[in-house]
Amino acid sequence: QGETLDDLLPDAFAVVREAGRRALNMRHFDVQLIGGMVLHRGRIAEMKTGEGKTLVATLPAYLNALAGKGVHVVTVNDYLARRDSEWMGRIYRFLGMTVGVIQHDLNDAERHVAYACDITYGTNNEFGFDYLRDNMKFDLANYVQRGHHFAIVDEVDSILIDEARTPLIISGPAEEAPDLYYEVDRIIPRLQKGAVTRGDVKAEEREELEKTGDYIVDEKHKTVTLTESGMAKAEKMLAHRLEPGTDGLYDPANMKVLHHINQALRAHSLFHLDVEYMVKDSQVVIVDEFTGRLMPGRRWSDGLHQAVEAKEHNTNHPEVKIERENQTLATVTFQNYFRKYAKLAGMTGTADTEAQEFASIYKLDVMVIPTNRSLRRIEEPDTVYRTEREKYEAIVNDVIEKQKEGRPVLVGTVSIEKSERLSKLLKLRGIRHVVLNAKFHAQEAEIVAQAGRKATVTIATNMAGRGTDILLGGNPEFMARQRTLADEVADRLPKGQEKFVDDADFVYFYHLDHFYRVPRDTYEQVFGAFKRETDAEHDEVVRLGGLHIIATERHEARRIDNQLRGRAGRQGDPGSSRFYLSLEDDLMRIFGSDRISGLMQRLGMEEGVPIEHGMVTRAIERAQKQVEAQNFSVRKHLLEYDDVMNKQRENIYALRRELLEGRIHIDEDEEVDTRGYLMALGEGLAAATVDNYANKDTDPDEWDIDALTKALSELFALDEQEQEALDFSSKTPDEMIDLVWGVAVRKYEAKEALLGEPAILHRVERDIMLQIVDAQWKDHLYSLDHLKEGIGLRGYGQRDPLVEYKKESFALFEAMKERIDEEIVRYLWRLMPIVGEEGPAVPVRRPPPRRPPQMTMH
């Protein structure tokens, strides 16, 4: 009735709050209503762990779904998307809304149905890949997404910041063989490692560093550079790989070999087994530096993954083979995908430290939402030791002390290697504990759910188990599930019959990739017994002081530290947290070492005696801010480059869409169908060709009429008779254009008349146009990859690499558009119907089938 969504907000929120009470027995707190308002306004709501972000999303999702354009709720993994869509779906369905969920293994028809719903849950990867796949299709009816109206991103910091350097890429196999990777890898051990630096080095120091070895490693910027001696050795060992007659590795003709050497050096110096990656099932699998989880299916780009595979093959794991490099067919960064939404909002427990980045890149304000109950967590000051050994000893002692008190302890580590080292130390002291890292990903939620039991010790890599609450005294729901499985009263559900939401007869749950159901009366009996036990234990753990969090080092981003701290003290529970650090930690070593070790000296530091001092904590925070600023500039830099490609991508995708709709804009005011577009291209190329050989500003004696006739005959596939009609003698260029265009149009119209049914012809022409656009775009992406790779060297010539990249990529794009136009005209004027006994037909010539494209993230 002409009301805006803002007018409807009070009524809509009231309705959702009531539906929550009736459908889930969950009534939104007032602070959750505030969170909902913040999200509706297109902002980021920072809400502490345990404040019910999942429930908050229902408020703006329902309100904005009333517009009928669809709402996307974005989660970090398939499990959470599925869980939240079913769990919160009860509220939406109660209110007459439809809810869909995108899962990794859905086909296009199922995706189409899910996107047609009022509210659609899914992961950032699925939404992004669906956008790319849609823009490779040949029929609008096969598009699965229906637009980008409003998105609510859960764990927005993880998706829009941690993953922002990660482009989504759909790729097909490239042509290159893996031999060069193996060969280059074998020479690396014969080069001598030189100095390890931590950032920019003055020119005079650089000369000294050159003498330290064959290559220098910069841990701060994650780069490796060959020195003069290293260059000479590499050129000697790979002489047979260099182009003949060229001047060493820095000759542009040998860029490929130099690139392989650089990536192999990085693989050996900066990428370590069981830290940045693991070998599993004969494959190199990346470990996510933010969550410590394995990321199967993801590959580093630019040949780095292949370099790591070659290193493992030649050293520890001969069974690892190099997978062929892929060529990009379509790509988008999360930054540019999410900026497509008319309105974007996000929720997280920790965004305030990155508020500037959200504002400058996504135009999103961060608002901190108050907690429902006051926070009772004690944040103890950092304790700093000289060596890692002393630090670990102190951690083990703290764990033993807290366990004796009966308090649960959660220890956060930054890598699998560190969590296993700590686990060994605890075993030596006879401390019972559970280790949670990428190696045991499947049991993750269950281990985290029990981390709040009395005297339990849990070691977790980074933020494993995000999205699962730690309940003091234990989680009766998980315990009841375990018991029903052990007693074999839970039935496993076959694929296709999975359910998350309980009904009158059964309780449903998910465990280790399978769905189960238990008769309701059996479950309630088991659950009731555990609930009495955990309630009593909860009160006891609260009395003892709640969950104690121990962090074994500071993460590069303060936000990740805050997430770990936020596991304690949820919903008004007591809790405490402490960070244990040493001067040998990566962050201290690479970013803050000199200033902090100077401080330590002044404050006096003996072995085994820690320092707790505000000055040290502030110095560490400064180091973290420095890293955050550096990472922000890397992401901003990546975005500036991707923005150039983004405009080009939008231009090409808009052309594809117009071709599919049959309404193509040839200028701002004029819209034509496929035939009209072909005619406009043909006439334009005829004029350009005449202008090329018979320019009206030059003397007619200089016109090359023979070459012009040949070029036009080639362009429009003219036969001898049609060529004879091109009598250009004593004609002006404009008359020549009219003459040749008249011949070309008659040729085309004869083809239409022969078919008698031009619609068939135009459909085939449209498909061919799309294939030509796709093939040229793919080649253009390949050119841009190579341009980006070499552009950094322009910086040495006192030119801004970004300005150069913009200039050159624009020139490449314009050249590609010209090739598209010319190929369309050449191809479609040659396309002739075949007249058989059943009447004329158009041969559909498709490019040969490719291997199916792969989805990778780099």
PAROBA-959027 format. One record per residue (C-alpha): x, y, z; residue in three letters. Coordinates in steps of 0.25 Angstrom, whole numbers, plus 5000, padded with zeros to 4 digits. Layout:
XYZAla...
//
This chain:
500050005000Gln501150094997Gly501850085010Glu503450065011Thr504149955018Leu504550055029Asp503050085031Asp502849935033Leu504049915042Leu503249925056Pro502149825051Asp503049735044Ala504049715056Phe502849705066Ala502349585057Val503649515056Val503849535071Arg502549465074Glu502749355063Ala504149325070Gly503449305083Arg502349215077Arg503149135067Ala504449125074Leu504149165089Asn505249275086Met504849415089Arg505749525083His506449605094Phe506349755093Asp507849765089Val507549665078Gln506449755072Leu507549865072Ile508449775065Gly507349745055Gly507149895052Met508649915050Val508649805039Leu507349855033His508049995031Arg509249925023Gly510249925034Arg511149825042Ile510649785056Ala511749745065Glu511149655075Met511949575085Lys512049415085Thr510749355090Gly509849475088Glu509049395078Gly509449455064Lys508749345057Thr507349385063Leu507649535060Val507749505045Ala506349465045Thr505849605047Leu506449685035Pro506349555026Ala504849555028Tyr504649705027Leu505449715014Asn504849585008Ala503549655008Leu504049734996Ala503949604988Gly505349614982Lys506049504991Gly506949515003Val508349435003His508849395017Val510349365016Val511049265025Thr512449205026Val512149065023Asn511048965017Asp510748915031Tyr510349045037Leu509549085025Ala508748955026Arg508548965041Arg508149115041Asp507249095029Ser506448985036Glu506549045050Trp506149185047Met505349135035Gly504249105045Arg504049245048Ile504049285033Tyr503049175030Arg502149205042Phe502049345035Leu501749295021Gly503149315015Met503949205007Thr505349175011Val506449105002Gly507849055005Val508949044995Ile509848924997Gln511148884990His510548764983Asp509248824978Leu508948824963Asn508448944955Asp507048914956Ala507148904971Glu507949034972Arg506849104963His505749064973Val506649104985Ala506949244979Tyr505449264976Ala505149254991Cys504849374999Asp506049355008Ile507249265003Thr508449215012Tyr509749175006Gly511249195007Thr512049315001Asn512749214992Asn511449154986Glu510849294984Phe512049344977Gly512249224968Phe510749224964Asp510949364960Tyr512149324951Leu511449204946Arg510249274942Asp511049364934Asn511549254926Met510149204922Lys509549204908Phe508049214912Asp507449314922Leu506549204927Ala507749134933Asn508149244941Tyr508049204956Val508149344963Gln507149444961Arg507849574966Gly508649634977His507649704986His508049685001Phe509149605007Ala509349575022Ile510749525024Val511049445037Asp512449445042Glu512649565033Val514049585037Asp514449445033Ser513749455019Ile514049605015Leu515449625021Ile516149485024Asp515649435010Glu515749565003Ala517049524996Arg516449404991Thr515849414977Pro514849314973Leu515349244960Ile514649154950Ile515749094942Ser516048994931Gly517348914929Pro518448994923Ala519448934913Glu520748934921Glu521448804925Ala521948794940Pro523448754936Asp523948894938Leu523448904953Tyr524148774956Tyr525448814949Glu525548954956Val525148894970Asp526448804969Arg527348924968Ile526848994980Ile527648904990Pro528848944983Arg528649084985Leu529149144999Gln528149215007Lys528549355011Gly528049455021Ala526649455026Val526049595027Thr524749655033Arg524349765023Gly524949875015Asp526449885016Val527350005013Lys528150005000Ala529550005008Glu529049885016Glu528549815004Arg529949804998Glu530449735011Glu529249645010Leu529549604996Glu530849545001Lys530149455011Thr529649345001Gly528949314988Asp527649364992Tyr527049455003Ile525749425010Val524749545014Asp523849475024Glu523049605026Lys522649625011His522749475008Lys523649484997Thr525049424993Val526049494984Thr527249434977Leu528549504979Thr529649524968Glu530349394972Ser528949314972Gly528549374959Met529949324953Ala529749184959Lys528349174954Ala528649224940Glu529749114939Lys528949004944Met527749034936Leu528549084923Ala527748984914His526449044918Arg526849184915Leu526449244901Glu527649234892Pro528349374889Gly527649434902Thr528349514913Asp528149424925Gly526949404934Leu526449554934Tyr526249554919Asp524749564916Pro524849434908Ala525249364921Asn524249414930Met523549284931Lys524749214936Val525049324946Leu523649314951His523749164953His525049194961Ile524449294970Asn523249204973Gln524149084976Ala524949174986Leu523649224993Arg523249074994Ala524549035001His524749165010Ser523349215014Leu522349095012Phe522548985023His521948845024Leu520948835035Asp520848985037Val520449055024Glu519948915018Tyr519848765020Met520048645011Val518748565012Lys518348455002Asp519648484993Ser519148624992Gln519648764997Val518548825005Val518548965010Ile518348995024Val517549125026Asp518449215034Glu517149275041Phe516449155045Thr517449045045Gly516548965037Arg516948885024Leu516448945011Met516348825002Pro516048864987Gly516749004989Arg518049024982Arg519049144983Trp519049214969Ser520149254960Asp520949124960Gly521249124975Leu520349004978His521148924967Gln522448974973Ala522048924987Val521648794981Glu522948774974Ala523648804987Lys522948694994Glu523048594982His524548614982Asn524748614998Thr523748555008Asn522648504999His522948434986Pro521548394984Glu521148544983Val520948574968Lys520848714961Ile519448744957Glu519348824944Arg519248974944Glu517949024941Asn517549144932Gln516449244937Thr515149244930Leu514449334940Ala514849404953Thr514349494963Val514849544977Thr513849534989Phe514049684990Gln513449714977Asn512449604978Tyr511849654991Phe511849804986Arg510849754975Lys509749754985Tyr508849874986Ala508949865001Lys509949785009Leu510049755024Ala510849675034Gly510949615047Met512149565055Thr512749565069Gly513949645065Thr513949755055Ala514249885062Asp515749865060Thr515549865045Glu514449975044Ala515350065035Gln515449955025Glu513949925025Phe513650075023Ala514650095012Ser514449975004Ile513049935006Tyr512450065011Lys511949985023Leu511950055037Asp512149965049Val511249975061Met511549905074Val510349845080Ile510249845096Pro510249705102Thr508949655108Asn509649625122Arg510849705127Ser512249635124Leu512849565136Arg514149515128Arg515449555135Ile516549585124Glu517849565131Glu519149645125Pro520049575115Asp521249505121Thr522549505112Val523649405113Tyr525049415106Arg524949275100Thr523849185094Glu524249075104Arg524049155116Glu522749205111Lys522249065109Tyr522649025123Glu521849135128Ala520649095120Ile520748955125Val520848995139Asn519649085138Asp518748975131Val519148885143Ile518748985153Glu517449015147Lys517148875145Gln517348845160Lys516348955163Glu515348885154Gly515248995144Arg515148965129Pro516349015121Val516349045106Leu517749065100Val517749135086Gly519049105077Thr519349165064Val519749045056Ser519548895056Ile521048875059Glu520948965072Lys519748895077Ser520448755075Glu521648805082Arg520848855094Leu520048725094Ser521348645096Lys521748735108Leu520448715114Leu520548565112Lys521848555119Leu521248625131Arg520048525131Gly519048625128Ile517748575121Arg517348665109His516648675095Val517348725083Val516548795072Leu517148835059Asn517048815044Ala517348665046Lys516148635054Phe515148735047His513948645047Ala513848635062Gln514048785063Glu512648835068Ala512548715078Glu513948745085Ile513648895086Val512248865092Ala512948785103Gln514048885106Ala513348945117Gly513248825126Arg513948825139Lys515448805139Ala515448785124Thr516648825116Val516448855101Thr517548895091Ile516948965079Ala517649025066Thr517249165064Asn515749185063Met515349035060Ala513949015065Gly513449155062Arg511949155062Gly511849055074Thr511549105088Asp512449055099Ile511449035111Leu511949025125Leu511748885131Gly511548825117Gly510548815106Asn509448715109Pro508948715095Glu510248665090Phe510348565101Met508948515098Ala509348495084Arg510648415087Gln509848325097Arg508748295086Thr509848255076Leu510548175086Ala509248105090Asp508948085075Glu507548145077Val507848255067Ala507548215052Asp508348265041Arg507548335030Leu507748305015Pro508248425006Lys507048515002Gly506248485015Gln507148575024Glu506448665034Lys506948765044Phe505648805050Val504948715060Asp503548675059Asp502448605069Ala503048465068Asp504548485065Phe505748565069Val506748585057Tyr508248615058Phe509548625050Tyr510848545053His512048525045Leu511448555032Asp510148465034His508748495039Phe508048415050Tyr506748405056Arg506348365070Val504948335075Pro504548465083Arg504148395096Asp505548315097Thr506248445094Tyr505548525104Glu505848425115Gln507348415112Val507448575110Phe506648595123Gly507648515131Ala508848585125Phe508248725126Lys508148695142Arg509548655142Glu510048775134Thr509248875141Asp509848835154Ala511248835148Glu510948975142His510649035155Asp511948975161Glu512849025149Val512249165151Val512549165165Arg514049115162Leu514249235152Gly513749185139Gly514549155126Leu515949195126His516549235112Ile518049215110Ile518649275097Ala520049225093Thr520349345084Glu519749475078Arg519149455065His519549555054Glu518149615055Ala517549665068Arg516249615064Arg516649475064Ile517149485078Asp515849555082Asn515049435076Gln515849335085Leu515649425097Arg514149435094Gly513949285096Arg513949305111Ala512949395119Gly511749375109Arg510349415114Gln510849475127Gly511649345131Asp512949375138Pro514249335131Gly515749385130Ser516749395119Ser518249405118Arg519249415107Phe520649355108Tyr521649405099Leu523149395096Ser524249475088Leu524349355079Glu522849365074Asp522649395059Asp521949525062Leu523049575072Met524149525063Arg523749585050Ile523049715054Phe523349765068Gly524649695072Ser525649815074Asp524649905081Arg524149795090Ile525449735094Ser526049865097Gly524849885107Leu525149755113Met526549785115Gln526149915122Arg525149845131Leu526149735134Gly525849595130Met526349465136Glu526149325130Glu524849265134Gly524349405140Val523249465132Pro522949615130Ile521549665131Glu521549815128His520649905121Gly521749965113Met522049825107Val520549795104Thr520449935097Arg521749905089Ala521149775085Ile519849835081Glu520649935072Arg521349825065Ala519949765062Gln519449895057Lys520649895048Gln520249765042Val518849795041Glu519149925033Ala520149845024Gln519049735022Asn518049845019Phe518949905009Ser519149775002Val517649755001Arg517449894996Lys518449874986His517849744981Leu516549814980Leu517049934972Glu517549834962Tyr516349754962Asp515449884961Asp516049904947Val515649754943Met514349774950Asn513849884941Lys514249794929Gln513549674935Arg512349754937Glu512349804923Asn512549664917Ile511449604926Tyr510549714922Ala510749684907Leu510549534910Arg509249564917Arg508749664906Glu509049554895Leu508249454904Leu507049544905Glu507149584890Gly507149734894Arg508549794891Ile508949934894His509749984882Ile509750124888Asp509050194900Glu507750214892Asp507750104882Glu507349954886Glu507349854875Val507149704874Asp508149594871Thr508049624856Arg508049774857Gly509349754866Tyr509949674855Leu509549774844Met510149884853Ala511449814854Leu511549774840Gly511249924835Glu512249974845Gly513349884840Leu513049904826Ala513250054828Ala514550034837Ala515149944826Thr514850044815Val515450154824Asp516750074826Asn517050054811Tyr516350174805Ala516350284815Asn515550414810Lys516650504815Asp517750444806Thr517950454792Asp517150354784Pro518450314776Asp518950254789Glu517750164792Trp517950024791Asp516749974784Ile517149834781Asp517549814796Ala516149874800Leu515449774791Thr516249654797Lys515949704811Ala514449724809Leu514349584802Ser515049524813Glu514149594824Leu512849564817Phe513249424810Ala512849484796Leu512949384785Asp513449424771Glu512149484766Gln511949564778Glu513349614777Gln513149664763Glu511949744768Ala512949824776Leu513349924765Asp514050034773Phe514550124761Ser514250274762Ser513450254775Lys513650334788Thr513850254801Pro512450274806Asp511950214793Glu512850094794Met512350074808Ile510850074802Asp511249984791Leu511949874799Val510949884810Trp509849864800Gly510549734795Val510749684809Ala509249704813Val508749634800Arg509649514803Lys509049504817Tyr507649524813Glu507749414803Ala508149324814Lys506949364822Glu506049344811Ala506649204808Leu506249164822Leu504849224822Gly504949224838Glu505949334842Pro505749304857Ala506549174856Ile507649244849Leu507649364859His507649264871Arg508849194865Val509549324863Glu509349364877Arg509949244882Asp511149264873Ile511349404878Met511349364892Leu512349254889Gln513249364883Ile513049454894Val513449344904Asp514649304897Ala515249444895Gln514949474910Trp515649354914Lys516849394906Asp516749534911His516849484926Leu518049404922Tyr518749524917Ser518349604929Leu518949504938Asp520249514931His520149664931Leu519949674946Lys521149574948Glu522149664940Gly521549804944Ile522249804958Gly523549824951Leu523049954945Arg523250014959Gly524750014957Tyr524550104945Gly523950214954Gln522550184948Arg521350154956Asp521050004953Pro519550024956Leu519450134946Val520250054936Glu519349934938Tyr518050024936Lys518650074923Lys519049944917Glu517849864922Ser516949964916Phe517749954903Ala517649804903Leu516149814906Phe515849904894Glu516649814885Ala515849694890Met514549764887Lys515049784873Glu515449644872Arg514049604877Ile513349694867Asp514149644855Glu514049494859Glu512549504860Ile512449564846Val513449474839Arg512849344845Tyr511349384843Leu511449424829Trp512149294826Arg511049214833Leu510149154822Met508949064824Pro509048924819Ile507848894810Val507448744811Gly506248654808Glu505548704820Glu505748854817Gly506848954821Pro507548944834Ala508649014841Val509848944845Pro510248974859Val511748984860Arg512148974875Arg513548984880Pro514148844883Pro513748794897Pro514648834908Arg514948764921Arg513948814931Pro514348944938Pro514948934952Gln514549024963Met515749074971Thr516049184981Met517449244981His
//
